[in-house]
């Protein structure tokens, strides 16, 4: 993959500085008016972060955002160096190369036989960050502190758009999961987690387990996976759900999300929304009910979460209802009141106190890996 700096001209760097400054000014203004705002998040920090990220993403192109942020590998290595010992994790980096160009970054006791497989958000455009690392590690620590059961976390580093497009990231997720299983880890000891784009990958993996994607490695097992936790999943690229219009308060902006989606699928079988050329692997929300029949045989429990104020809210809630109709038991759909997109990840990245939703998902992961 080309380096981030090679993809940014001097002019783009200059405009990036201006755009970061503008986003900062918007955040400052939000902070000043916070006490008087009729609609706001529960704390000043949450609300100003929402405004800053919203305006930064709105104004920056993909190359600028990737240049601004450290790569997934660099973010992981920095976390290991700076945060690991503070957060009760081994301070030695462990990175596995995976077929197809992906990597797995590990946190936790390397001898542990239970795994949280985490796939990060960012619209397939943005890399792994401290929010993902802190959140998943907090799951690991909670489990050990309350059960003395060792768990390790496997973070997937997939190739970012535009350096690779669909279905590369999907294939890399499949290869990474196969790699974990080849380490003699039972599916019953694995929770598959993801937020936003990573939440989409969760259901692409479930689709692959039920309907193997042509040319991808087949994953078969006599026992089901322990669970899938999909937080604010990006389930459809051209949504017409009312929440896309009604939830303009969210950190995500529909036009920016569609720009990322178009870049992700440009020149592929699913360009221009033509998912019928690719079955239903790419966009789970478009799949008919019977596509998910038998999912209870490959995964024991599924949890979906969304914020009441995020643009993906309606798609997540409706998809959760569909899964409940198909499966009956074993599906939890949680709405965070006054919540926005991937709230737990954003809180964890800023070292904020855990929200009620963070507590719910933490206990859910704990139950999947200890019972």
SVG drawing of the C-alpha trace seen along z (x, -y; Angstrom):
<svg xmlns="http://www.w3.org/2000/svg" viewBox="-41 -30 48 61">
<polyline fill="none" stroke="black" stroke-width="0.4" points="0.0,0.0 1.3,-3.5 2.3,-5.5 -0.2,-8.1 2.1,-11.0 2.7,-10.1 -1.0,-10.5 -1.2,-14.1 0.0,-17.2 1.3,-20.3 -2.0,-22.1 -4.0,-19.3 -1.9,-19.6 -2.5,-23.3 -6.3,-22.9 -6.2,-20.1 -4.8,-22.5 -7.5,-25.0 -10.2,-22.3 -8.9,-21.0 -8.9,-24.5 -12.5,-25.1 -13.6,-21.9 -12.0,-23.0 -13.8,-26.3 -17.1,-24.6 -16.3,-22.4 -15.4,-25.5 -18.7,-27.2 -20.6,-24.1 -18.9,-24.1 -19.8,-27.7 -23.5,-27.1 -23.7,-23.7 -25.5,-24.9 -28.2,-26.5 -28.6,-23.8 -32.0,-22.2 -30.5,-18.9 -27.1,-17.7 -25.3,-14.7 -25.0,-13.8 -21.7,-15.5 -19.8,-18.5 -16.9,-16.3 -19.2,-13.9 -21.0,-16.8 -17.9,-18.8 -16.2,-15.5 -19.3,-14.9 -19.2,-18.3 -15.5,-18.2 -15.5,-14.8 -18.7,-15.6 -17.2,-18.8 -13.7,-17.3 -15.2,-14.3 -17.5,-16.5 -14.7,-18.7 -11.9,-16.3 -11.3,-13.9 -10.1,-10.3 -6.5,-11.1 -6.5,-13.9 -8.1,-11.8 -5.7,-8.9 -2.7,-11.3 -3.9,-12.8 -4.3,-9.5 -1.7,-6.9 -1.9,-3.6 -3.6,-0.7 -0.1,0.9 1.3,-2.3 -1.8,-2.9 -1.5,0.6 2.3,0.3 1.8,-3.1 -1.0,-1.7 1.2,1.3 4.0,-1.1 2.0,-3.8 -1.3,-2.2 -0.8,1.6 0.8,1.7 -1.6,-1.0 -4.6,1.1 -3.4,4.5 -2.2,5.9 1.1,7.4 3.4,4.7 5.0,6.9 3.4,6.5 2.3,9.6 1.4,9.3 0.4,12.1 0.5,11.8 -2.7,13.2 -3.3,14.4 -4.7,11.7 -2.6,8.9 -4.2,8.4 -2.8,8.5 -4.0,9.5 -2.8,7.4 -3.0,9.3 -3.7,8.0 -3.7,10.4 -2.2,13.6 -0.9,15.4 -1.8,18.8 -5.5,17.8 -7.9,20.1 -10.8,17.7 -10.8,14.9 -12.5,11.6 -12.1,11.1 -12.6,7.3 -13.1,5.5 -12.9,1.8 -15.1,-1.0 -14.1,-3.8 -16.1,-3.3 -13.3,-1.1 -11.5,-4.4 -10.2,-5.1 -7.7,-2.9 -7.8,-1.3 -7.6,-3.7 -7.4,-3.9 -11.2,-3.8 -11.2,-0.3 -8.2,0.8 -9.4,-0.5 -12.9,0.8 -12.0,4.4 -9.3,4.5 -11.8,3.4 -13.9,6.4 -10.9,8.6 -10.1,7.1 -13.7,7.3 -13.8,11.0 -10.6,11.7 -11.3,9.6 -14.7,11.2 -13.9,14.8 -10.1,15.3 -10.6,16.6 -7.9,15.4 -9.1,13.9 -7.0,12.4 -8.2,9.9 -7.4,10.2 -7.8,6.9 -8.1,7.2 -6.1,4.7 -7.7,4.8 -6.6,2.8 -8.2,-0.6 -10.0,-2.1 -9.0,-3.2 -5.9,-1.0 -8.3,2.0 -12.0,2.2 -14.8,4.8 -14.6,7.7 -11.0,7.4 -11.9,6.5 -14.5,9.2 -12.0,11.8 -9.4,10.6 -11.9,11.0 -12.6,14.6 -8.9,15.3 -8.3,13.8 -11.1,15.8 -9.7,19.0 -6.2,18.1 -7.6,17.8 -9.4,21.2 -6.2,22.7 -4.6,21.8 -6.7,24.5 -9.3,22.1 -12.8,23.5 -15.6,21.4 -17.5,21.8 -14.7,19.7 -14.8,16.9 -16.9,13.7 -16.9,11.8 -17.1,8.1 -17.3,5.0 -18.5,1.5 -19.9,-0.4 -17.9,1.0 -16.6,3.7 -20.2,4.4 -21.0,4.9 -18.1,7.4 -19.7,9.3 -22.7,10.0 -20.7,10.6 -18.9,13.3 -22.2,14.7 -23.4,14.8 -20.2,16.6 -20.7,19.2 -24.2,19.8 -23.5,19.3 -19.8,19.6 -18.7,16.8 -17.2,18.2 -13.4,18.5 -13.2,17.7 -11.9,20.3 -14.8,22.3 -15.2,22.2 -17.1,25.1 -17.5,26.3 -19.6,28.8 -20.0,26.2 -21.4,22.6 -19.5,19.5 -20.1,18.0 -21.6,14.8 -21.6,11.8 -21.6,8.2 -22.3,5.7 -22.3,2.1 -24.0,-0.5 -23.4,1.7 -23.4,0.2 -25.9,2.7 -26.9,1.0 -25.1,-1.6 -28.1,-3.5 -30.5,-3.6 -33.7,-5.6 -34.5,-5.1 -36.2,-8.0 -33.3,-8.3 -31.0,-9.4 -33.1,-12.6 -34.4,-12.9 -31.0,-12.3 -29.0,-15.2 -27.5,-15.6 -25.4,-12.4 -21.6,-12.4 -22.2,-10.7 -23.3,-12.7 -25.3,-10.8 -23.5,-12.5 -20.1,-11.6 -21.1,-8.0 -22.3,-7.6 -19.1,-9.0 -17.2,-6.4 -19.6,-3.7 -19.1,-4.7 -15.3,-4.6 -15.6,-1.2 -17.7,0.3 -16.5,-1.6 -15.7,0.8 -17.0,3.8 -20.1,6.1 -21.9,3.9 -21.3,0.5 -24.4,-1.7 -26.2,0.4 -26.3,3.5 -26.1,5.9 -28.1,8.6 -24.9,9.2 -23.2,10.3 -25.9,12.1 -26.5,10.6 -23.0,10.8 -22.2,7.1 -25.3,5.5 -27.0,7.7 -30.0,5.4 -31.0,6.3 -31.1,10.0 -34.4,11.8 -35.4,13.5 -34.6,17.0 -31.0,15.9 -30.5,16.0 -32.2,19.4 -30.0,21.7 -27.9,19.0 -28.6,20.4 -26.5,23.4 -23.4,21.3 -23.6,18.6 -25.3,18.9 -26.2,15.3 -26.3,12.0 -26.4,8.5 -27.0,5.4 -26.8,1.9 -27.6,-1.6 -28.0,-5.1 -31.4,-6.7 -29.9,-9.8 -27.7,-8.1 -28.5,-7.9 -28.1,-4.1 -30.6,-3.7 -33.6,-2.5 -31.7,-0.1 -30.1,1.5 -33.4,1.8 -35.3,3.2 -32.6,5.7 -32.6,6.8 -36.3,7.4 -35.8,9.5 -33.2,11.6 -35.6,12.1 -38.3,13.3 -36.0,15.8 -34.2,17.1 -36.6,16.5 -34.3,16.7 -30.7,15.6 -31.0,12.0 -30.7,8.9 -31.3,5.5 -30.3,2.5 -31.1,-1.1 -29.1,-3.8 -31.4,-6.6 -29.9,-10.0 -27.0,-8.0 -25.1,-8.6 -23.0,-6.4 -20.5,-4.0 -20.8,-5.9 -18.9,-3.2 -15.9,-3.4 -15.8,-7.2 -16.1,-7.2 -13.3,-4.6 -11.0,-6.6 -11.4,-9.7 -11.1,-7.7 -14.6,-8.7 -16.5,-6.9 -18.4,-3.9 -21.9,-4.6 -24.9,-2.4 -24.6,-0.9 -20.9,-0.1 -21.9,1.7 -24.5,3.7 -22.2,4.9 -19.4,5.6 -21.6,7.9 -22.9,9.5 -19.4,10.4 -18.6,11.7 -21.6,14.0 -20.8,15.4 -17.2,16.4 -17.8,17.6 -21.0,19.6"/>
</svg>
